[in-house]
Amino acid sequence: MPFVKTLLFVAAIIVYVSLSHVALMVQDAQSIWRQIAVFMLVVPIIGIAAWGTAAALKQVISNAMVRLVAGLTVGVVLTCITIALWSTLLVRLDWIYLIQHIACNTMLCWFFAQTLLVGRTPIITTLARTIHPDMPDDVVRYTRTVTAAWAIFFAMQLLVSLLIFYVASIETWSVFANILNWPLVILMFVGEYFCRKRVNPDFKHATIKESVSAYFNSKNKV
């Protein structure tokens, strides 16, 4: 089952990336490909906004039905706004994808960077301790460095994305933002794994699979 889930996850990413790239290549704003692309973008956003509203109100409202209604209301309002702006969204699809790419990388950069602030524990250190509770000081320092490296990685993704968007064609930008995005993240994982083996050769390191599992197993602590 884990293999099937992984396979389905990879297939979903490939389909999403392929449809996004095709939609950006189509010049006709009313094309079915652009319609599908906008739908793929706004539906998750509306769903997350509705769920986020209900979850945020949990701290101040104990009644589950009230929270549900509030979440649904946000979803309905955003749906109405989307319908009203549908034609504009189709025409400005390139800007929508740019905003999405910039927003995602900004949040990921901040996710890592804010754990480097004074008094905080670097996120990679937190994850590593779920596998190795007692780590030597040099390994702890390394995990802090890796946290900074991931923050820089996403910051560079953001800057390169903006640069390509403004100086190159939308086709070139789409190749970088849609097609190369996941391979670059995977390459970062692999590169960091071999780097840690080289920097701390005598320490029993977690595999890439164990590292990913550590995040999901400790997400409530992060």
Backbone as a chain_set.jsonl record, in Angstrom:
{"seq": "MPFVKTLLFVAAIIVYVSLSHVALMVQDAQSIWRQIAVFMLVVPIIGIAAWGTAAALKQVISNAMVRLVAGLTVGVVLTCITIALWSTLLVRLDWIYLIQHIACNTMLCWFFAQTLLVGRTPIITTLARTIHPDMPDDVVRYTRTVTAAWAIFFAMQLLVSLLIFYVASIETWSVFANILNWPLVILMFVGEYFCRKRVNPDFKHATIKESVSAYFNSKNKV", "coords": {"N": [[0.803, -1.216, 0.0], [1.909, 1.356, 0.807], [3.667, 1.717, -1.357], [1.892, 1.873, -3.508], [0.49, 4.191, -2.824], [2.557, 6.052, -2.97], [3.154, 5.843, -5.681], [0.761, 6.757, -6.819], [0.806, 9.359, -5.857], [3.076, 10.413, -7.136], [2.212, 10.137, -9.778], [0.049, 11.899, -9.767], [1.374, 14.337, -9.403], [2.851, 14.459, -11.784], [0.787, 14.609, -13.689], [-0.439, 17.013, -12.9], [1.665, 18.883, -13.248], [2.14, 18.565, -15.992], [-0.324, 19.35, -17.167], [-0.391, 21.992, -16.274], [1.835, 23.106, -17.568], [1.13, 22.748, -20.286], [-1.183, 24.337, -20.387], [-0.129, 26.909, -20.03], [1.249, 27.175, -22.369], [-0.664, 27.423, -24.293], [-2.204, 29.806, -26.325], [-4.788, 30.722, -26.644], [-7.095, 32.175, -24.629], [-9.534, 31.165, -23.859], [-9.323, 28.485, -24.035], [-9.864, 24.983, -23.394], [-7.828, 23.833, -21.934], [-6.775, 25.909, -20.456], [-8.977, 26.477, -18.9], [-9.134, 24.157, -17.35], [-6.684, 24.388, -16.015], [-6.984, 26.736, -14.441], [-9.062, 25.874, -12.835], [-7.781, 23.784, -11.448], [-6.059, 25.315, -9.94], [-7.618, 27.09, -8.331], [-9.478, 25.556, -6.877], [-8.083, 23.938, -4.843], [-7.094, 26.121, -3.344], [-9.423, 27.423, -2.455], [-10.526, 25.336, -0.95], [-8.546, 24.969, 1.039], [-8.63, 27.489, 2.252], [-11.236, 27.508, 3.303], [-11.142, 25.291, 5.059], [-9.035, 26.193, 6.691], [-10.153, 28.438, 7.887], [-12.194, 27.318, 9.491], [-10.575, 25.759, 11.157], [-8.985, 27.705, 12.41], [-10.855, 29.075, 13.915], [-11.361, 27.332, 15.917], [-10.0, 27.864, 18.212], [-11.393, 29.893, 19.436], [-14.118, 29.453, 19.225], [-16.272, 27.078, 20.411], [-18.357, 25.584, 19.426], [-18.878, 23.224, 17.025], [-20.528, 23.192, 14.767], [-20.94, 25.881, 14.176], [-18.383, 26.643, 13.461], [-18.093, 25.079, 11.195], [-20.058, 26.158, 9.508], [-18.991, 28.726, 9.198], [-16.612, 28.13, 7.834], [-17.67, 27.006, 5.477], [-19.017, 29.227, 4.52], [-16.915, 30.989, 3.872], [-15.818, 29.443, 1.824], [-17.921, 29.478, -0.064], [-18.117, 32.235, -0.627], [-15.573, 32.759, -1.763], [-15.783, 31.088, -3.966], [-17.815, 32.362, -5.418], [-16.499, 34.777, -6.005], [-14.484, 33.792, -7.611], [-15.967, 32.825, -9.819], [-16.992, 35.242, -10.753], [-14.684, 36.505, -11.584], [-13.692, 34.853, -13.518], [-13.12, 35.047, -16.328], [-11.074, 36.948, -16.344], [-9.154, 35.595, -14.88], [-8.514, 33.541, -16.647], [-7.265, 34.939, -18.699], [-5.049, 36.071, -17.417], [-3.446, 33.929, -16.625], [-0.714, 33.315, -16.515], [0.31, 35.119, -14.61], [-1.059, 34.278, -12.366], [0.012, 31.728, -11.92], [2.627, 32.516, -11.445], [2.353, 33.988, -9.061], [1.459, 31.925, -7.396], [3.729, 30.22, -7.408], [5.707, 31.899, -6.327], [4.556, 32.466, -3.836], [4.453, 29.905, -2.617], [7.21, 29.202, -2.454], [8.128, 31.308, -0.9], [6.784, 30.869, 1.528], [7.849, 28.363, 2.21], [10.542, 29.009, 2.441], [10.425, 30.769, 4.632], [9.411, 28.979, 6.505], [11.606, 27.332, 7.089], [13.584, 29.269, 7.71], [12.621, 30.792, 9.921], [12.959, 29.091, 12.052], [15.55, 29.342, 12.659], [15.929, 31.533, 14.166], [16.906, 33.341, 17.128], [16.678, 31.508, 20.099], [15.052, 29.567, 19.043], [14.651, 26.181, 17.806], [16.354, 24.731, 15.164], [14.58, 23.45, 12.359], [15.463, 21.117, 11.005], [17.092, 20.031, 12.935], [15.207, 19.369, 14.872], [13.757, 17.419, 13.494], [15.775, 15.521, 13.053], [16.304, 14.689, 15.637], [14.126, 13.118, 16.21], [14.816, 10.726, 15.212], [17.443, 10.305, 16.048], [17.863, 10.795, 19.158], [20.011, 11.531, 20.865], [22.369, 13.381, 19.776], [25.694, 14.105, 18.623], [27.557, 17.172, 19.199], [28.702, 18.222, 16.852], [27.119, 17.152, 14.864], [24.683, 18.291, 15.479], [25.28, 20.961, 14.933], [25.633, 20.677, 12.217], [23.037, 20.033, 11.356], [21.787, 22.44, 11.794], [23.057, 23.988, 9.882], [22.126, 22.737, 7.582], [19.421, 23.36, 7.735], [19.557, 26.113, 7.268], [20.533, 25.95, 4.674], [18.363, 24.87, 3.262], [16.551, 26.961, 3.534], [17.876, 28.942, 2.066], [17.875, 27.668, -0.402], [15.14, 27.691, -1.158], [14.766, 30.428, -1.218], [16.429, 31.113, -3.335], [15.098, 29.776, -5.372], [12.832, 31.359, -5.514], [13.906, 33.89, -6.304], [15.189, 33.274, -8.766], [13.003, 32.42, -10.207], [11.479, 34.794, -10.453], [13.301, 36.319, -11.931], [13.597, 34.861, -14.364], [10.946, 34.973, -15.24], [10.619, 37.668, -15.874], [12.653, 38.254, -17.752], [12.737, 36.296, -19.676], [10.926, 34.054, -21.925], [7.48, 32.953, -21.435], [7.316, 30.265, -21.822], [9.884, 29.35, -21.185], [9.968, 30.063, -18.491], [7.933, 28.422, -17.488], [9.034, 25.886, -17.862], [11.051, 25.956, -15.951], [9.629, 26.565, -13.504], [7.482, 24.746, -13.416], [8.206, 22.175, -14.58], [10.916, 21.661, -13.781], [10.855, 22.077, -11.067], [10.157, 20.05, -9.045], [12.166, 18.03, -9.622], [14.444, 19.544, -8.874], [14.071, 19.876, -6.128], [14.194, 17.2, -5.313], [16.818, 16.669, -6.1], [18.131, 18.324, -4.313], [17.563, 17.026, -1.892], [18.925, 14.574, -2.321], [21.549, 15.485, -2.752], [22.092, 16.678, -0.275], [22.01, 14.435, 1.341], [24.273, 12.9, 0.549], [26.174, 14.766, 1.177], [26.009, 14.97, 3.983], [26.903, 12.435, 4.651], [29.518, 12.649, 3.923], [30.511, 14.786, 5.465], [30.05, 13.964, 8.118], [31.19, 11.164, 8.51], [31.383, 9.037, 10.349], [29.06, 8.876, 11.728], [25.896, 7.334, 12.228], [23.78, 7.759, 9.788], [20.43, 8.782, 8.929], [18.373, 7.381, 6.347], [17.202, 8.751, 3.188], [14.514, 8.144, 2.94], [13.84, 7.637, 5.627], [14.26, 10.157, 6.647], [12.264, 11.667, 5.392], [10.032, 10.352, 6.414], [10.35, 10.997, 9.083], [9.626, 13.659, 9.173], [6.823, 13.58, 8.635], [6.012, 12.016, 10.759], [6.529, 13.65, 12.892], [5.152, 15.973, 12.569], [3.303, 17.285, 14.179], [4.876, 18.383, 16.095], [6.324, 20.309, 14.913]], "CA": [[0.0, 0.0, 0.0], [2.742, 2.558, 0.748], [4.192, 1.854, -2.715], [0.783, 2.323, -4.362], [0.238, 5.592, -2.487], [3.667, 6.828, -3.527], [2.982, 5.832, -7.129], [-0.359, 7.647, -7.13], [1.25, 10.717, -5.556], [3.968, 10.803, -8.228], [1.384, 10.262, -10.981], [-0.73, 13.13, -9.625], [2.293, 15.451, -9.635], [3.165, 14.487, -13.211], [-0.407, 15.091, -14.393], [-0.617, 18.429, -12.561], [2.74, 19.635, -13.895], [1.933, 18.5, -17.442], [-1.464, 20.196, -17.508], [-0.004, 23.389, -16.026], [2.748, 23.527, -18.635], [0.354, 22.83, -21.53], [-2.084, 25.487, -20.292], [0.639, 28.142, -20.21], [1.709, 27.242, -23.754], [-1.814, 27.732, -25.145], [-2.424, 31.248, -26.448], [-6.225, 30.998, -26.561], [-7.471, 32.318, -23.219], [-10.75, 30.396, -23.588], [-9.045, 27.075, -24.276], [-10.244, 24.046, -22.33], [-6.65, 23.598, -21.109], [-6.699, 27.011, -19.474], [-10.099, 26.293, -17.976], [-8.729, 23.107, -16.41], [-5.581, 24.901, -15.194], [-7.538, 27.651, -13.438], [-9.824, 25.031, -11.904], [-6.806, 23.095, -10.594], [-5.439, 26.28, -9.035], [-8.513, 27.746, -7.37], [-10.183, 24.6, -6.01], [-7.318, 23.706, -3.605], [-7.005, 27.358, -2.566], [-10.722, 27.615, -1.788], [-10.652, 24.291, 0.061], [-7.628, 25.266, 2.148], [-9.14, 28.686, 2.94], [-12.421, 27.107, 4.069], [-10.669, 24.454, 6.17], [-8.225, 27.026, 7.567], [-11.056, 29.293, 8.665], [-12.815, 26.484, 10.521], [-9.538, 25.344, 12.106], [-8.557, 28.87, 13.178], [-11.92, 29.445, 14.857], [-11.431, 26.329, 16.976], [-9.424, 28.448, 19.423], [-12.302, 30.875, 20.055], [-15.511, 28.995, 19.159], [-16.33, 25.651, 20.759], [-19.423, 24.941, 18.662], [-18.356, 22.711, 15.755], [-21.43, 23.562, 13.677], [-20.678, 27.284, 13.854], [-17.111, 26.662, 12.734], [-18.351, 24.488, 9.879], [-20.793, 27.162, 8.717], [-18.048, 29.793, 8.873], [-15.731, 27.614, 6.791], [-18.444, 26.889, 4.243], [-19.305, 30.587, 4.055], [-15.699, 31.453, 3.202], [-15.722, 28.695, 0.575], [-18.942, 29.971, -0.998], [-17.734, 33.597, -1.031], [-14.436, 32.651, -2.679], [-16.287, 30.489, -5.201], [-18.529, 33.422, -6.138], [-15.481, 35.703, -6.517], [-13.812, 33.095, -8.719], [-16.882, 32.821, -10.967], [-17.089, 36.62, -11.26], [-13.401, 36.882, -12.19], [-13.235, 33.71, -14.307], [-12.53, 35.488, -17.604], [-9.803, 37.608, -16.036], [-8.216, 34.549, -14.454], [-8.079, 32.822, -17.846], [-6.352, 35.801, -19.455], [-3.833, 36.316, -16.635], [-3.022, 32.654, -16.044], [0.72, 33.348, -16.233], [0.518, 35.834, -13.344], [-1.595, 33.442, -11.294], [1.016, 30.708, -11.641], [3.78, 33.182, -10.843], [2.002, 34.287, -7.67], [1.443, 30.65, -6.677], [5.101, 29.739, -7.256], [6.388, 32.797, -5.401], [3.962, 32.296, -2.502], [4.879, 28.613, -2.074], [8.626, 29.247, -2.095], [8.272, 32.259, 0.205], [6.342, 30.199, 2.751], [8.806, 27.311, 2.541], [11.752, 29.689, 2.907], [10.144, 31.251, 5.984], [9.236, 27.798, 7.345], [12.931, 26.925, 7.556], [14.356, 30.393, 8.236], [12.158, 31.265, 11.225], [13.447, 28.202, 13.109], [16.947, 29.701, 12.918], [15.948, 32.714, 15.023], [17.416, 33.138, 18.495], [15.729, 30.873, 21.004], [14.323, 28.516, 18.351], [15.416, 25.001, 17.416], [16.258, 24.54, 13.709], [13.636, 22.391, 12.016], [16.173, 19.875, 10.681], [17.536, 19.492, 14.226], [14.022, 18.758, 15.473], [13.458, 16.186, 12.765], [16.865, 14.559, 13.278], [16.207, 14.156, 17.005], [13.091, 12.088, 16.278], [15.499, 9.483, 14.836], [18.634, 10.212, 16.903], [17.641, 11.705, 20.299], [21.281, 11.993, 21.421], [23.295, 13.659, 18.67], [26.911, 14.848, 18.978], [27.467, 18.61, 18.927], [29.032, 18.531, 15.462], [25.956, 16.787, 14.046], [23.675, 19.323, 15.758], [25.68, 22.136, 14.147], [25.388, 20.372, 10.803], [21.596, 20.127, 11.092], [21.469, 23.869, 11.71], [23.548, 24.428, 8.576], [21.214, 22.198, 6.565], [18.205, 24.172, 7.816], [19.871, 27.357, 6.555], [20.682, 25.617, 3.256], [17.031, 24.738, 2.684], [15.986, 28.315, 3.454], [18.547, 29.595, 0.936], [17.411, 26.98, -1.608], [13.822, 28.205, -1.552], [14.949, 31.843, -1.55], [16.981, 31.14, -4.689], [14.0, 29.396, -6.262], [11.989, 32.544, -5.636], [14.61, 34.921, -7.063], [15.395, 32.803, -10.14], [11.685, 32.407, -10.824], [11.156, 36.171, -10.826], [14.232, 36.744, -12.974], [13.218, 34.215, -15.624], [9.622, 35.451, -15.645], [10.71, 39.023, -16.431], [13.633, 38.416, -18.832], [12.617, 35.232, -20.674], [9.563, 33.753, -22.374], [6.658, 32.213, -20.485], [7.659, 28.861, -22.019], [11.099, 29.095, -20.402], [9.604, 30.137, -17.073], [7.129, 27.249, -17.158], [9.956, 24.751, -17.752], [11.725, 26.061, -14.646], [8.707, 26.564, -12.365], [6.607, 23.569, -13.399], [8.86, 20.906, -14.892], [12.152, 21.454, -13.029], [10.673, 22.365, -9.64], [10.272, 18.836, -8.237], [13.509, 17.446, -9.743], [15.408, 20.334, -8.115], [13.868, 19.545, -4.711], [14.738, 15.846, -5.137], [18.274, 16.795, -6.205], [18.574, 18.92, -3.059], [17.511, 15.941, -0.904], [19.995, 13.623, -2.606], [22.822, 16.172, -2.524], [22.284, 16.846, 1.175], [22.277, 13.113, 1.923], [25.678, 12.556, 0.304], [26.983, 15.763, 1.888], [26.074, 14.602, 5.403], [27.742, 11.237, 4.747], [30.912, 13.076, 3.773], [30.873, 15.673, 6.579], [30.076, 13.167, 9.359], [31.243, 9.778, 8.017], [31.326, 8.046, 11.418], [27.741, 8.911, 12.367], [24.91, 6.516, 11.525], [22.797, 8.698, 9.247], [19.134, 8.286, 8.466], [18.227, 7.368, 4.901], [16.283, 9.788, 2.691], [13.169, 7.687, 3.293], [13.663, 7.852, 7.069], [14.194, 11.605, 6.863], [10.925, 12.099, 4.988], [9.098, 9.783, 7.392], [10.524, 11.735, 10.334], [8.825, 14.89, 9.09], [5.394, 13.268, 8.773], [5.758, 11.47, 12.092], [6.711, 14.676, 13.926], [4.581, 17.234, 12.084], [2.605, 17.986, 15.246], [5.862, 19.034, 16.937], [7.004, 21.349, 14.13]], "C": [[0.845, 1.279, 0.0], [3.289, 2.805, -0.647], [3.12, 2.39, -3.649], [0.482, 3.796, -4.099], [1.313, 6.487, -3.076], [3.522, 6.952, -5.038], [1.867, 6.784, -7.554], [0.018, 9.106, -6.907], [2.137, 11.247, -6.681], [3.181, 11.027, -9.514], [0.582, 11.558, -10.945], [0.132, 14.362, -9.89], [2.598, 15.594, -11.122], [1.995, 15.048, -14.015], [-0.594, 16.584, -14.158], [0.411, 19.298, -13.297], [2.526, 19.689, -15.409], [0.794, 19.412, -17.882], [-1.136, 21.678, -17.332], [0.871, 23.91, -17.15], [1.998, 23.702, -19.951], [-0.535, 24.07, -21.523], [-1.353, 26.8, -20.534], [1.135, 28.292, -21.647], [0.59, 27.65, -24.714], [-2.081, 29.235, -25.149], [-3.898, 31.634, -26.286], [-6.67, 31.012, -25.101], [-8.694, 31.485, -22.861], [-10.556, 28.894, -23.807], [-9.443, 26.212, -23.088], [-9.077, 23.777, -21.396], [-6.495, 24.683, -20.058], [-7.821, 26.909, -18.456], [-9.73, 25.268, -16.9], [-7.647, 23.624, -15.464], [-6.082, 25.824, -14.097], [-8.312, 26.862, -12.391], [-8.889, 24.333, -10.925], [-6.186, 24.041, -9.573], [-6.388, 26.737, -7.941], [-9.192, 26.776, -6.416], [-9.385, 24.285, -4.739], [-7.238, 24.94, -2.723], [-8.285, 27.596, -1.785], [-10.896, 26.586, -0.671], [-9.796, 24.557, 1.281], [-8.123, 26.465, 2.952], [-10.336, 28.336, 3.818], [-12.019, 26.279, 5.285], [-9.891, 25.29, 7.179], [-9.072, 27.923, 8.451], [-11.682, 28.504, 9.815], [-11.795, 26.079, 11.585], [-9.109, 26.502, 12.992], [-9.592, 29.252, 14.24], [-12.048, 28.464, 16.018], [-10.913, 26.871, 18.298], [-10.402, 29.364, 20.159], [-13.76, 30.436, 20.061], [-15.549, 27.486, 19.397], [-17.358, 24.895, 19.934], [-18.92, 24.533, 17.279], [-19.218, 23.123, 14.568], [-21.197, 25.001, 13.227], [-19.389, 27.401, 13.048], [-17.289, 26.12, 11.317], [-19.053, 25.48, 8.963], [-19.868, 28.294, 8.288], [-17.11, 29.363, 7.745], [-16.433, 27.512, 5.446], [-18.764, 28.253, 3.649], [-18.111, 31.168, 3.304], [-15.549, 30.757, 1.849], [-16.686, 29.202, -0.48], [-18.577, 31.363, -1.52], [-16.592, 33.559, -2.043], [-14.849, 32.033, -4.012], [-17.002, 31.533, -6.054], [-17.552, 34.425, -6.757], [-14.771, 35.081, -7.721], [-14.672, 33.102, -9.975], [-16.95, 34.205, -11.6], [-15.816, 37.025, -12.008], [-12.863, 35.82, -13.148], [-12.528, 34.132, -15.594], [-11.173, 36.144, -17.387], [-8.742, 36.589, -15.64], [-7.672, 33.772, -15.65], [-7.044, 33.629, -18.626], [-5.017, 35.958, -18.735], [-3.328, 35.046, -15.953], [-1.544, 32.654, -15.678], [1.021, 34.035, -14.909], [0.006, 35.012, -12.158], [-0.578, 32.366, -10.902], [2.261, 31.309, -11.006], [3.529, 33.447, -9.365], [2.009, 33.015, -6.837], [2.864, 30.161, -6.394], [5.865, 30.587, -6.244], [5.873, 32.603, -3.973], [4.437, 31.004, -1.85], [6.33, 28.653, -1.613], [8.898, 30.228, -0.963], [7.895, 31.602, 1.525], [7.334, 29.117, 3.178], [10.121, 27.907, 3.053], [11.572, 30.158, 4.349], [9.998, 30.085, 6.961], [10.565, 27.34, 7.92], [13.643, 28.069, 8.277], [13.918, 30.803, 9.64], [12.607, 30.356, 12.361], [14.918, 28.468, 13.438], [17.066, 30.927, 13.832], [16.424, 32.345, 16.43], [16.323, 32.542, 19.378], [14.914, 29.767, 20.365], [15.247, 27.338, 18.038], [15.258, 24.804, 15.91], [15.399, 23.323, 13.374], [14.332, 21.074, 11.696], [16.702, 19.219, 11.952], [16.382, 18.766, 14.908], [13.695, 17.43, 14.811], [14.509, 15.113, 13.035], [16.748, 13.916, 14.657], [15.079, 13.149, 17.158], [13.677, 10.725, 15.922], [16.694, 9.222, 15.749], [18.481, 11.202, 18.066], [18.93, 12.299, 20.86], [22.296, 12.166, 20.285], [24.521, 14.407, 19.164], [26.761, 16.317, 18.571], [27.757, 18.946, 17.467], [27.874, 18.189, 14.517], [24.836, 17.81, 14.245], [23.992, 20.586, 14.957], [25.403, 21.911, 12.667], [23.899, 20.508, 10.467], [21.144, 21.579, 11.031], [21.889, 24.425, 10.344], [22.611, 23.965, 7.459], [19.9, 22.981, 6.559], [18.399, 25.485, 7.061], [19.968, 27.105, 5.047], [19.33, 25.479, 2.571], [16.354, 26.112, 2.559], [16.569, 29.062, 2.256], [18.067, 28.982, -0.38], [16.083, 27.555, -2.083], [13.874, 29.699, -1.872], [15.492, 31.983, -2.972], [15.929, 30.735, -5.722], [13.118, 30.609, -6.556], [12.641, 33.588, -6.547], [14.798, 34.529, -8.525], [14.065, 32.797, -10.898], [11.292, 33.799, -11.303], [12.025, 36.65, -11.982], [13.835, 36.164, -14.328], [11.889, 34.746, -16.139], [9.722, 36.802, -16.354], [11.658, 39.141, -17.625], [13.49, 37.362, -19.935], [11.151, 35.026, -21.051], [8.805, 32.966, -21.314], [6.926, 30.711, -20.615], [8.872, 28.481, -21.169], [10.783, 29.098, -18.913], [8.836, 28.889, -16.647], [7.999, 26.004, -17.012], [10.632, 24.765, -16.383], [10.736, 25.844, -13.5], [7.859, 25.301, -12.274], [7.376, 22.262, -13.542], [10.078, 20.635, -14.006], [11.986, 21.601, -11.518], [10.884, 21.126, -8.767], [11.625, 18.162, -8.388], [14.562, 18.217, -8.95], [15.3, 20.036, -6.618], [14.458, 18.165, -4.412], [16.262, 15.87, -5.172], [18.859, 17.386, -4.927], [18.601, 17.867, -1.957], [18.7, 15.0, -1.081], [21.363, 14.239, -2.315], [23.12, 16.335, -1.047], [22.618, 15.52, 1.831], [23.744, 12.729, 1.752], [26.614, 13.532, 1.014], [27.125, 15.385, 3.352], [26.928, 13.36, 5.617], [29.223, 11.61, 4.681], [31.378, 13.907, 4.965], [30.99, 14.901, 7.887], [30.072, 11.679, 9.005], [31.068, 8.712, 9.104], [29.965, 7.971, 12.108], [26.758, 8.08, 11.548], [23.769, 7.409, 11.062], [21.501, 8.006, 8.853], [19.108, 8.312, 6.943], [17.276, 8.498, 4.488], [14.85, 9.416, 3.066], [12.878, 7.925, 4.762], [13.537, 9.336, 7.382], [12.808, 12.139, 6.523], [9.882, 11.601, 5.986], [9.163, 10.538, 8.712], [9.695, 12.999, 10.325], [7.355, 14.589, 9.345], [5.062, 12.729, 10.155], [5.847, 12.523, 13.181], [6.049, 15.987, 13.546], [3.819, 17.999, 13.164], [3.56, 18.721, 16.174], [6.481, 20.242, 16.245], [6.187, 22.613, 14.128]], "O": [[0.528, 2.209, -0.742], [3.376, 3.951, -1.089], [3.39, 3.253, -4.484], [0.247, 4.561, -5.034], [1.018, 7.553, -3.617], [3.739, 8.021, -5.608], [2.01, 7.525, -8.527], [-0.392, 9.984, -7.666], [1.975, 12.383, -7.127], [3.438, 11.978, -10.251], [0.446, 12.239, -11.962], [-0.318, 15.316, -10.523], [2.605, 16.702, -11.659], [2.188, 15.865, -14.916], [-0.872, 17.336, -15.093], [0.062, 20.318, -13.893], [2.711, 20.736, -16.03], [0.928, 20.157, -18.852], [-1.549, 22.514, -18.135], [0.674, 25.026, -17.631], [2.203, 24.69, -20.655], [-0.634, 24.773, -22.529], [-1.894, 27.704, -21.172], [1.41, 29.404, -22.095], [0.851, 28.157, -25.805], [-2.171, 29.858, -24.091], [-4.212, 32.74, -25.845], [-6.625, 29.987, -24.421], [-8.884, 31.133, -21.697], [-11.518, 28.126, -23.768], [-9.372, 26.64, -21.936], [-9.278, 23.52, -20.209], [-6.131, 24.411, -18.914], [-7.63, 27.221, -17.28], [-9.974, 25.475, -15.711], [-7.675, 23.342, -14.266], [-5.656, 25.713, -12.948], [-8.225, 27.152, -11.198], [-9.157, 24.288, -9.725], [-5.828, 23.625, -8.471], [-6.021, 26.771, -6.767], [-9.458, 27.127, -5.267], [-9.948, 24.354, -3.647], [-7.303, 24.836, -1.498], [-8.248, 27.929, -0.6], [-11.356, 26.919, 0.421], [-10.245, 24.396, 2.416], [-8.049, 26.466, 4.181], [-10.439, 28.811, 4.949], [-12.486, 26.523, 6.397], [-10.062, 25.122, 8.386], [-8.751, 28.144, 9.619], [-11.699, 28.958, 10.959], [-12.111, 26.057, 12.774], [-8.89, 26.318, 14.189], [-9.237, 29.698, 15.331], [-12.757, 28.732, 16.989], [-11.315, 26.417, 19.368], [-10.262, 29.587, 21.362], [-14.562, 30.981, 20.818], [-14.926, 26.717, 18.665], [-17.239, 23.682, 19.762], [-18.576, 25.386, 16.461], [-18.697, 23.375, 13.482], [-21.25, 25.3, 12.034], [-19.313, 28.159, 12.081], [-16.708, 26.64, 10.364], [-18.694, 25.627, 7.795], [-19.944, 28.77, 7.155], [-16.846, 30.13, 6.819], [-15.878, 27.878, 4.411], [-18.78, 28.421, 2.43], [-18.267, 31.763, 2.237], [-15.199, 31.39, 0.853], [-16.324, 29.342, -1.648], [-18.712, 31.638, -2.712], [-16.639, 34.247, -3.062], [-14.329, 32.408, -5.063], [-16.817, 31.581, -7.27], [-17.745, 34.871, -7.888], [-14.494, 35.755, -8.714], [-14.172, 33.355, -11.072], [-16.964, 34.336, -12.824], [-15.876, 37.804, -12.96], [-11.7, 35.882, -13.547], [-11.453, 33.622, -15.907], [-10.237, 35.921, -18.154], [-7.577, 36.71, -16.02], [-6.502, 33.388, -15.663], [-6.073, 33.079, -19.147], [-3.967, 35.977, -19.377], [-2.839, 35.097, -14.824], [-1.15, 32.074, -14.666], [1.891, 33.587, -14.162], [0.585, 35.055, -11.072], [-0.337, 32.123, -9.72], [2.88, 30.696, -10.136], [4.38, 33.168, -8.521], [2.502, 33.01, -5.709], [3.169, 29.74, -5.279], [6.587, 30.054, -5.401], [6.653, 32.577, -3.021], [4.786, 30.996, -0.669], [6.65, 28.194, -0.517], [9.798, 30.006, -0.153], [8.597, 31.757, 2.524], [7.625, 28.969, 4.365], [10.734, 27.377, 3.979], [12.455, 29.97, 5.186], [10.413, 30.189, 8.115], [10.651, 26.998, 9.099], [14.237, 27.862, 9.335], [14.764, 31.132, 10.471], [12.64, 30.786, 13.514], [15.464, 27.893, 14.379], [18.168, 31.31, 14.223], [16.349, 31.191, 16.85], [15.19, 33.022, 19.395], [14.156, 29.087, 21.057], [16.469, 27.483, 18.01], [14.13, 24.716, 15.424], [15.489, 22.289, 14.037], [13.838, 20.014, 12.08], [16.757, 17.993, 12.042], [16.56, 17.678, 15.455], [13.394, 16.443, 15.482], [14.178, 13.942, 13.222], [17.057, 12.737, 14.824], [15.06, 12.394, 18.131], [13.113, 9.69, 16.278], [16.938, 8.091, 16.17], [18.932, 12.342, 17.957], [18.94, 13.454, 21.287], [22.983, 11.222, 19.893], [24.403, 15.264, 20.041], [25.947, 16.656, 17.713], [27.137, 19.847, 16.901], [27.676, 18.853, 13.5], [24.127, 18.155, 13.3], [23.1, 21.205, 14.377], [24.994, 22.826, 11.952], [23.545, 21.038, 9.414], [20.217, 21.91, 10.292], [21.176, 25.223, 9.736], [22.339, 24.705, 6.514], [19.333, 23.235, 5.497], [17.524, 25.917, 6.312], [19.543, 27.935, 4.243], [19.162, 25.916, 1.433], [15.662, 26.376, 1.576], [15.843, 29.733, 1.522], [17.873, 29.697, -1.363], [15.918, 27.869, -3.262], [13.108, 30.181, -2.706], [15.069, 32.864, -3.722], [15.882, 31.292, -6.819], [12.716, 30.846, -7.696], [11.995, 34.109, -7.457], [14.594, 35.347, -9.422], [14.013, 33.127, -12.082], [10.826, 33.963, -12.431], [11.54, 37.309, -12.902], [13.749, 36.888, -15.319], [11.723, 34.948, -17.342], [8.999, 37.056, -17.317], [11.489, 40.047, -18.441], [14.062, 37.518, -21.014], [10.261, 35.723, -20.564], [9.405, 32.386, -20.409], [6.784, 29.967, -19.645], [8.889, 27.434, -20.521], [11.266, 28.248, -18.164], [9.068, 28.359, -15.56], [7.746, 25.163, -16.15], [10.77, 23.727, -15.737], [10.985, 25.021, -12.619], [7.551, 24.837, -11.176], [7.222, 21.351, -12.729], [10.259, 19.515, -13.529], [12.905, 21.274, -10.768], [11.703, 21.151, -7.848], [12.204, 17.75, -7.383], [15.483, 17.608, -8.406], [16.312, 19.954, -5.922], [15.131, 17.973, -3.399], [16.922, 15.19, -4.386], [19.948, 17.001, -4.501], [19.548, 17.814, -1.173], [19.393, 14.67, -0.119], [22.226, 13.602, -1.711], [24.257, 16.155, -0.611], [23.415, 15.471, 2.768], [24.385, 12.283, 2.703], [27.72, 13.161, 1.406], [28.219, 15.463, 3.913], [27.602, 13.236, 6.64], [30.067, 10.966, 5.305], [32.509, 13.754, 5.426], [31.906, 15.138, 8.674], [29.056, 11.006, 9.181], [30.645, 7.595, 8.804], [29.74, 7.114, 12.964], [26.783, 8.118, 10.318], [22.895, 7.771, 11.85], [21.475, 6.827, 8.5], [19.745, 9.161, 6.32], [16.63, 9.118, 5.332], [14.065, 10.277, 3.463], [11.784, 8.368, 5.111], [12.79, 9.724, 8.281], [12.245, 12.953, 7.256], [8.965, 12.333, 6.357], [8.146, 10.702, 9.386], [9.122, 13.377, 11.347], [6.711, 15.248, 10.162], [3.965, 12.952, 10.667], [5.312, 12.333, 14.273], [6.353, 17.021, 14.142], [3.697, 19.221, 13.086], [3.138, 19.578, 16.951], [7.088, 21.096, 16.892], [6.59, 23.607, 13.523]]}, "num_chains": 1, "name": "protein.A"}
